Each structure stands twice: as structure tokens, then as C-alpha cells.
Amino acid sequence: MISFRPTAEENRLLQTARDFAREQIRPQARLAEELRQVPQPLLHQASDLGFFLLELPEWMDGLEFPLTTQVQVLEELAYGDLGILQGFPGTADASSFFRLLSENPQIKNSQCSASGCGFGFLDAVSWPSEWGQSLRLERVAHGYELNGHSQPIRLAHQVAGIIACFRDEDGEWLVLLLHQSETPWTVLAGDIRLGLLAAGCGRISFDAVWVPEHAVLARGEEAQLLVEQALSRIYIRQAAAEVGLAKAALDYTVEYTAQRQAFGQPIAQFQGVSFLVADMEMEQRAAHHLVWRAAAATDLGQENAFQYALEAILRSHRAVSFVTNHAVQLLGGHGFVQEYPVEKWMRDAQAQVMLYGCESQFLNQLGERTVSGQNYNRSTLTVK
């Protein structure tokens, strides 16, 4: 019989993450927001506990955990504070590419560190221009020319390198490894100002920057497969973080409504409140289960893993927005006061959804995959 219960080692790891989130992360959430970065002592503690190593491959001294383990840890850490979690450099999205390209010599020579990786991820394919990016990649002699600015990315002010996916003027897929010393860029103001203030979000801007041929990690169908596999892992990990935030807002709302009195009884006993809290619970649990399904499918290498990842991030976007918005409403005037955490959680949720794509984006991708009928065979493709 197959058991889906956590192992003893996983239980110890989850308990460590749970204690760290409640005792260390949450008490410093407001401070991190004021500083616009995660306090250094907290970074050192998270690094010492191994939370920066979950996705990174073993050759980088990473833990290379399966996604089914990672999503549990990320839910616990986001329960403490999503803004701080997104400010942890070791959880950067580029780590999924490092894991998938562990045999690539360019990656092994990239001088990334296990403590933080030092790389960001820029998706110039999924984001059309009307959603905040204007990047153009054009072929020139012995390479490419890159112009424009990106959508906001995490840790933009800290990264020394970027893994970027593009489609050039001929529609060919490309995955590039960019180093600031070789392909310089600037970080623009106009980041996500409402929430995730400790995550260092910013837009990357290129002005007629030449990109050499050796910066290409993959092209064509190989690049398309690589991007799909990496985005599956990124979406699942981010969806898990959103589920953790939704769980924090839900638990806080349940406790508040059970204690708050109106007309001589707790407001949780009023039908309108209890029904709304039940809806919040169902949204959070549905997203949680979809994240688990997507993580298991990805770990098993199932062909429909990317579709499950899209469904997971779509439902998690809906859940975290629904739960945090109604948490603020159920707290009434207190919901907008900084002495209570729900207003921050609502702002962080809005910023998170903006950072990782809107609902129409994922619905379009799911629709395109359904119409196309999976028109190329992934079993014949390998990422090198």
C-alpha cells in the first residue's frame, strides 16, 4: 500500500518551517516592509536552516527536494509572511532552470552561489506588451540585440545574472543566460508598490544591448520544452506560497470572528459571516489540493503536468485574492489598520497576482493547449 503521509524527516522539516514562520518571520513582517528588504539576521537564519536550498540541484550543494516536499515547506513559510518569503534570494525562480540544466556547462560555469543563486528569471514570452513589458530581441551579426523593459521581477536590485526566455522576430524560442557584466541593464522604478515590498521587485531595462551567441542555453523545441518544464515548477511553488498566505488570512479571520461580539454574541454565529468564512475555507482547500496534484504529476514526469500547474496557479490566484479581500471585510474598520495583519496580506496577494500573471493569461494558455491538441511529442525531446 502506498502511503501519502510525510516521512519522519519531512515532519521534522515541516515543524522547523512552521516554528520559524510563526516565531521569526511573522514578527518581522512590518520591519521588512519598512526596510524594503528582509533583515539580514533573518536571512542568515533562513539560510542556515536550508530554506534557500530546496529547489537547487545537488551540484550546487542544494537539497533538490521533490516538489511534493517543497510545496509543504513553502506553504508553512508563506503562512508567516509572503513578502519576506519572496525576498529570500534562495527561493528565486531561476533555481528551477538551474535544476533542469544541471548538466549544461554554461550553467556550471555561471558562478552562482548555493546561498542565493544570484540569478533572476525574466519571462518575455508569456507577458504580452499590454501587460507591462516591451522587450524586443532581434538577430544581428554574431548574436542578438535586446531593447525595452520587462515586467516586474523579484529581487531585481540584487541579481547579477538573469535567465530569460524569448521568441525572436522569426518566432523561434530562445532561453538566454545573461550576465550584467556582459549584457548590462538598469533597474527601473515603478515596481509593485502596494505589496511584497521586501521582495525587491523592479523592471529590467535594456538599451540596444548586444547578446552574444554563447549566451543561448537552448533554442527551438528544446527551449520551448525547457520553459514549459521550468514554468511548471515555478507556478507550483508560487501557488503553494499563495495557499500558505490564504491559510494565514483564513485562520486569523476565524479567530477574530469567534472573539468579536455584536448584539451580544460572536459575529461568527451570524449566518452571513459563517457562510462567507465557509466559502473562504473551500477556496483555500481547493487551491491546496490542486497544488498537490500538480506537484505530484510533475515529480512523476506526467505529460499533463504543465496543464495541472496552470490550473493550480489559476485557482491559487483566485483563492488568495478571495480570502484576503474578504478577511479585510470581515474585520470591518480593523481590516484597514496596520495593527492588524490582514491589510498587508491583501496588498501582498494583489502584488503576487500581478507578479505571476493574470487570470486571462492562464485561461488563454489552457485554451491554446486544448485547441492545439499537444501538437508535438514531448517524449522525443530532451533538455541538455
C-alpha positions in Angstrom: 0.0 0.0 0.0 1.3 3.5 -1.0 1.4 5.9 1.9 1.0 9.7 1.3 1.8 10.6 4.8 5.0 12.7 5.3 8.1 10.8 6.3 9.7 11.4 9.7 12.3 13.5 8.0 9.7 15.6 6.3 7.8 16.0 9.5 10.9 17.4 11.2 11.5 19.8 8.3 7.9 21.0 8.3 7.9 21.5 12.0 11.1 23.6 11.7 9.5 25.6 8.9 6.3 26.1 10.9 8.1 27.3 14.0 10.4 29.6 12.0 7.4 31.1 10.2 5.5 31.9 13.4 8.3 32.8 15.7 10.7 34.6 13.4 9.1 35.6 10.1 5.7 36.9 11.1 7.1 39.2 13.9 9.4 40.9 11.5 7.0 41.3 8.6 6.3 45.0 9.3 10.0 45.7 9.8 10.9 44.1 6.4 8.2 46.2 4.7 9.6 49.4 6.2 13.2 48.4 5.3 12.1 47.3 1.8 14.2 44.2 2.3 14.5 41.2 4.5 16.5 41.9 7.7 20.0 40.4 7.4 19.7 38.3 10.6 16.6 36.7 9.3 18.3 35.9 6.0 21.1 34.3 7.8 18.8 32.2 9.9 16.8 31.1 6.9 20.0 30.2 5.0 21.4 28.2 8.0 18.1 26.2 8.2 18.4 25.3 4.5 15.3 27.1 3.2 17.3 28.6 0.3 18.3 25.1 -0.9 15.0 23.4 -1.5 15.0 23.6 -5.3 18.6 23.9 -6.1 20.5 20.9 -7.5 22.9 18.8 -5.5 25.9 20.0 -7.6 25.2 23.5 -6.1 25.1 22.0 -2.7 21.3 22.2 -2.9 18.8 19.8 -1.4 17.0 19.1 -4.6 13.8 18.1 -2.8 10.8 16.8 -4.8 8.0 19.3 -5.3 5.6 17.5 -3.1 8.0 18.2 -0.2 8.7 21.8 -1.3 5.1 22.9 -1.5 4.6 21.8 2.1 7.6 23.9 3.3 6.6 26.9 1.2 3.1 26.9 2.5 4.4 27.0 6.0 6.9 29.8 5.3 4.3 31.9 3.5 2.0 31.4 6.4 4.5 33.6 8.3 4.7 36.3 5.7 4.6 36.1 1.9 6.6 39.3 1.4 9.5 38.0 3.4 9.4 34.7 1.6 9.6 36.4 -1.8 12.6 38.4 -0.5 14.6 35.2 0.2 17.2 35.0 -2.6 17.4 31.2 -2.5 13.8 30.9 -3.5 14.3 32.8 -6.7 12.6 31.4 -9.8 15.8 30.9 -11.7 16.6 28.0 -9.4 14.2 25.8 -11.4 16.3 26.4 -14.5 19.5 25.5 -12.7 17.9 22.3 -11.6 16.7 21.3 -15.1 20.0 22.3 -16.7 22.3 20.7 -14.2 24.4 19.1 -17.0 24.7 22.3 -19.0 28.4 23.5 -19.0 27.3 27.2 -19.2 25.2 26.8 -16.1 28.0 25.1 -14.2 30.4 27.9 -15.1 27.9 30.7 -14.2 29.4 31.2 -10.7 26.0 31.1 -8.9 26.1 30.5 -5.2 24.1 28.0 -3.4 23.1 30.5 -0.7 21.2 32.7 -3.1 21.9 31.8 -6.7 22.2 35.4 -7.6 20.0 35.0 -10.7 16.5 36.2 -11.6 14.1 34.9 -14.2 12.6 37.0 -16.9 9.7 35.7 -19.0 9.3 37.7 -22.2 7.0 35.1 -23.8 4.0 34.8 -21.5 3.7 38.5 -20.9 2.4 40.5 -24.0 3.2 44.2 -24.2 -0.2 45.3 -22.8 0.7 43.7 -19.5 3.8 45.8 -18.8 6.7 44.7 -20.9 8.2 45.9 -24.2 11.2 43.7 -24.7 12.4 43.1 -28.3 15.0 40.5 -29.3 16.4 40.9 -32.9 19.1 38.9 -34.6 22.3 40.9 -35.5 25.8 39.8 -36.5 27.2 37.2 -34.2 24.3 37.4 -31.7 21.2 39.4 -30.9 20.2 42.9 -29.9 18.0 43.4 -26.9 15.8 46.5 -26.3 13.0 47.5 -24.0 12.0 46.8 -20.4 10.5 43.8 -18.7 7.6 43.2 -16.4 8.4 43.5 -12.7 10.6 40.6 -11.4 11.6 39.7 -7.9 15.0 40.7 -6.4 15.7 42.9 -9.4 18.1 45.1 -7.5 20.2 42.2 -6.3 20.6 39.8 -9.2 23.9 39.7 -11.1 22.5 37.4 -13.8 19.2 36.6 -15.5 17.8 33.6 -17.2 15.4 34.9 -19.8 13.1 33.2 -22.3 12.2 34.9 -25.6 10.7 34.4 -29.0 12.7 36.3 -31.7 11.3 38.0 -34.7 11.1 34.7 -36.5 9.1 33.1 -33.7 11.9 30.9 -32.6 12.1 30.1 -28.8 15.3 31.0 -27.0 16.5 30.7 -23.5 19.3 33.0 -22.6 21.8 33.3 -19.8 22.6 37.0 -19.3 25.3 38.4 -17.1 25.2 42.1 -16.1 28.9 42.4 -16.7 28.4 41.2 -20.3 24.9 42.4 -21.2 24.4 45.5 -18.9 20.9 46.5 -17.8 19.4 49.1 -15.5 16.6 48.6 -12.9 13.7 50.9 -13.4 11.5 52.4 -10.8 7.8 51.7 -10.9 7.9 48.3 -9.2 5.0 46.8 -7.4 4.4 49.4 -4.8 1.4 48.2 -2.9 2.7 44.9 -1.6 5.7 42.5 -1.5 7.8 45.4 -0.5 10.6 43.3 0.9 10.9 41.3 -2.4 12.9 44.0 -4.2 10.7 44.0 -7.3 11.7 46.1 -10.3 11.7 46.3 -14.1 14.8 45.3 -16.0 15.6 47.7 -18.9 17.9 47.1 -21.9 19.1 49.8 -24.3 20.5 48.3 -27.5 22.4 45.6 -25.6 24.3 43.1 -27.7 23.7 39.5 -26.6 26.4 37.0 -27.8 25.6 33.6 -29.3 27.2 31.8 -26.4 24.5 33.2 -24.1 22.0 30.9 -25.7 21.2 28.0 -23.4 18.5 26.4 -25.7 16.6 27.2 -28.8 13.6 25.9 -30.8 11.6 23.0 -29.4 14.3 22.3 -26.8 13.9 25.8 -25.5 10.1 25.5 -25.5 10.2 22.3 -23.6 12.7 23.8 -21.1 10.5 26.8 -20.5 7.4 24.7 -20.0 9.1 22.4 -17.5 10.6 25.3 -15.6 7.3 27.3 -15.6 5.5 24.2 -14.2 7.8 24.1 -11.3 7.7 27.9 -10.8 3.9 28.1 -10.9 3.5 25.2 -8.5 5.9 26.7 -6.0 4.3 30.1 -6.2 0.8 28.6 -6.0 1.9 26.8 -2.8 3.1 30.2 -1.3 -0.3 31.7 -2.2 -2.1 28.8 -0.5 0.0 29.5 2.7 -0.9 33.2 2.7 -4.6 32.3 2.2 -4.4 29.9 5.1 -2.9 32.6 7.3 -5.7 35.0 6.4 -8.4 32.4 6.9 -7.1 31.3 10.3 -6.8 34.9 11.5 -10.4 35.6 10.3 -11.8 32.6 12.1 -10.2 33.6 15.3 -11.2 37.2 15.0 -14.9 36.5 14.2 -15.1 34.0 17.0 -14.0 36.6 19.5 -15.6 39.8 18.1 -19.0 40.5 19.7 -22.1 42.1 18.2 -25.6 42.2 19.6 -24.4 40.0 22.5 -22.9 37.1 20.5 -19.8 36.4 18.4 -20.2 37.6 14.9 -19.1 34.1 13.7 -22.5 32.9 14.7 -24.3 35.2 12.2 -25.2 33.3 9.1 -23.8 35.8 6.6 -20.4 35.7 8.3 -20.3 31.9 8.8 -21.3 31.2 5.2 -18.6 33.6 3.9 -15.9 32.0 6.1 -17.0 28.6 4.8 -16.6 29.9 1.2 -13.1 31.2 2.1 -12.2 27.7 3.5 -13.4 26.0 0.4 -11.4 28.2 -1.9 -8.2 27.7 0.2 -8.7 23.9 0.3 -9.5 23.6 -3.4 -6.3 25.5 -4.3 -4.3 23.4 -1.8 -5.4 20.2 -3.4 -4.7 21.4 -7.0 -1.2 22.4 -5.9 -0.7 18.9 -4.5 -2.0 17.3 -7.7 0.3 19.4 -9.9 3.3 18.8 -7.7 2.8 15.0 -7.7 2.3 15.0 -11.5 5.5 17.0 -12.1 7.5 14.8 -9.8 6.3 11.7 -11.7 7.0 13.3 -15.1 3.5 13.1 -16.3 2.7 14.6 -19.7 -0.2 16.7 -18.3 1.9 18.2 -15.5 2.1 21.7 -17.1 -1.7 21.8 -17.5 -2.1 20.9 -13.9 0.4 23.6 -12.9 -1.6 26.2 -14.9 -4.8 25.1 -13.1 -3.0 25.2 -9.7 -1.7 28.8 -10.2 -5.0 30.0 -11.6 -7.0 28.6 -8.7 -4.5 29.8 -6.2 -4.6 33.3 -7.6 -8.4 33.3 -7.2 -8.2 31.8 -3.7 -5.6 34.2 -2.3 -7.5 37.2 -3.7 -10.9 36.0 -2.5 -9.7 35.0 1.0 -7.6 38.1 1.7 -10.2 40.5 0.3 -12.9 39.0 2.5 -10.6 38.9 5.5 -10.3 42.6 5.4 -14.1 43.0 5.0 -14.9 40.7 7.9 -12.6 42.7 10.2 -14.5 45.8 9.3 -12.6 49.0 10.1 -9.9 47.0 11.7 -9.2 45.4 8.4 -7.6 48.6 7.1 -5.5 49.3 10.2 -1.8 48.3 10.2 -2.0 47.0 13.8 -3.8 44.1 12.1 -2.0 42.0 9.5 -4.9 41.4 7.1 -4.5 44.7 5.2 -0.8 43.7 4.4 -1.8 40.2 3.4 -4.4 41.7 1.0 -1.8 44.0 -0.6 0.8 41.2 -0.8 -1.8 39.0 -2.5 -2.6 41.7 -5.1 1.1 42.2 -5.8 1.6 38.4 -6.1 -1.1 38.0 -8.6 0.3 40.9 -10.7 3.8 39.5 -10.5 2.9 36.0 -11.7 0.3 36.6 -14.3 -3.4 37.4 -14.5 -6.4 35.0 -14.9 -6.9 35.7 -18.6 -3.2 34.8 -19.3 -3.6 31.3 -17.8 -7.1 30.8 -19.3 -5.6 31.6 -22.7 -2.7 29.2 -22.3 -5.1 26.4 -21.2 -7.3 27.1 -24.1 -4.5 27.1 -26.6 -3.3 23.8 -25.3 -6.8 22.3 -25.7 -7.2 23.6 -29.2 -3.7 22.6 -30.4 -4.1 19.1 -29.0 -0.5 18.9 -27.9 0.9 19.1 -31.4 4.4 17.9 -30.6 5.6 14.9 -28.8 7.4 15.7 -25.5 8.8 12.2 -25.2 11.1 12.8 -28.1 12.6 16.0 -26.6 15.3 16.3 -24.0 16.7 19.2 -22.2 20.5 19.2 -22.4 
